[in-house]
Amino acid sequence: MSADDLRLIGIAWRLDRLRWVPTDVLTDVVTSDGVCMWPPPDDGLPDTGSDGELADRLCGGCPVRDECLELELRTAGVHTVGVWGGMTDDDRRALHPLWLRRGERTDRGTR
């Protein structure tokens, strides 16, 4: 098992604390407290770089990263696009099957 596999398994375990939080509550939390919902003025950094760097830049210091990630895994699943929860879409696609194996969640989509 690779270090990246172990990292993703750890993230899936960490999200277990949110498994019974209703999706509408997660949506409210992410839209009201998410750093990306209130973007700062231009930070002067170029928009070049990897998706991982963009995720770090957009989500760095966000207090609701886990809630955002849980919400995206529930609602988009493997069809995820963009940056959510501080992760790239490729990382979330790799995380998704591990997250699914962690068990049922409240009102999880079928994706």
C-alpha positions in Angstrom: 0.0 0.0 0.0 1.4 3.4 -1.0 1.8 6.4 1.1 -0.9 8.1 -1.0 -3.3 5.2 -0.3 -2.7 5.6 3.4 -3.3 9.3 3.2 -6.6 8.8 1.4 -7.7 6.1 3.9 -7.0 8.5 6.7 -9.1 11.2 5.0 -12.0 8.7 4.6 -11.8 7.8 8.3 -11.7 11.5 9.3 -14.9 12.2 7.3 -16.8 9.6 9.3 -17.6 12.2 11.9 -19.8 13.9 9.3 -21.6 10.7 8.1 -24.9 11.6 9.7 -25.0 15.3 9.1 -27.8 16.0 6.7 -26.7 17.2 3.3 -28.7 20.4 3.6 -26.9 21.3 6.8 -23.5 20.6 5.1 -24.6 22.9 2.2 -25.5 25.7 4.6 -22.2 25.4 6.5 -20.1 25.3 3.4 -21.9 28.2 1.7 -21.9 30.4 4.9 -18.4 29.6 6.3 -16.4 28.4 3.3 -13.4 30.6 2.5 -14.0 30.2 -1.2 -17.5 31.8 -0.8 -15.9 35.0 0.2 -12.8 35.3 -2.0 -10.2 37.9 -1.0 -9.2 40.6 -3.4 -6.6 39.6 -6.0 -3.7 38.1 -4.1 -1.3 38.9 -6.8 -0.3 35.3 -7.4 -0.4 34.0 -11.0 -3.1 31.6 -11.9 -0.6 29.1 -13.1 0.5 25.9 -11.3 -0.8 22.5 -10.6 -4.3 21.7 -9.5 -2.9 20.7 -6.1 -1.4 24.2 -5.7 -4.7 25.8 -6.7 -6.5 23.6 -4.1 -4.0 24.6 -1.4 -4.3 28.3 -2.4 -8.1 28.3 -2.6 -8.8 26.2 0.5 -5.8 27.0 2.7 -7.1 27.9 6.2 -10.7 27.2 5.4 -12.5 26.0 8.6 -15.0 23.8 6.7 -12.7 21.8 4.4 -14.0 18.4 5.6 -17.6 19.5 5.4 -17.0 20.7 1.8 -15.3 17.5 0.9 -18.0 15.3 2.4 -20.6 17.4 0.6 -18.9 17.0 -2.8 -18.4 13.2 -2.3 -22.1 12.8 -1.5 -23.4 15.0 -4.3 -21.0 14.5 -7.2 -19.2 11.3 -6.4 -17.0 10.1 -9.2 -18.4 12.9 -11.4 -16.6 15.5 -9.3 -14.9 18.5 -11.1 -12.8 21.3 -9.8 -11.5 22.0 -6.3 -13.5 21.0 -3.3 -12.4 20.4 0.3 -8.8 21.2 -0.6 -8.5 18.3 -3.0 -8.2 18.0 -6.8 -10.9 16.2 -8.7 -8.4 13.3 -9.4 -7.7 12.9 -5.7 -11.4 13.0 -4.9 -12.0 10.3 -7.5 -9.4 8.1 -5.9 -10.9 8.8 -2.4 -14.4 8.1 -3.4 -14.3 4.3 -3.3 -12.5 4.4 0.0 -15.1 6.8 1.4 -17.9 4.5 0.1 -16.5 1.6 2.0 -16.6 3.5 5.3 -20.4 2.9 5.4 -23.7 4.5 5.0 -24.3 8.2 5.3 -27.4 10.2 5.7 -29.2 11.0 2.4 -26.1 10.2 0.3 -26.7 10.4 -3.4 -26.5 7.2 -5.5 -23.4 8.2 -7.4 
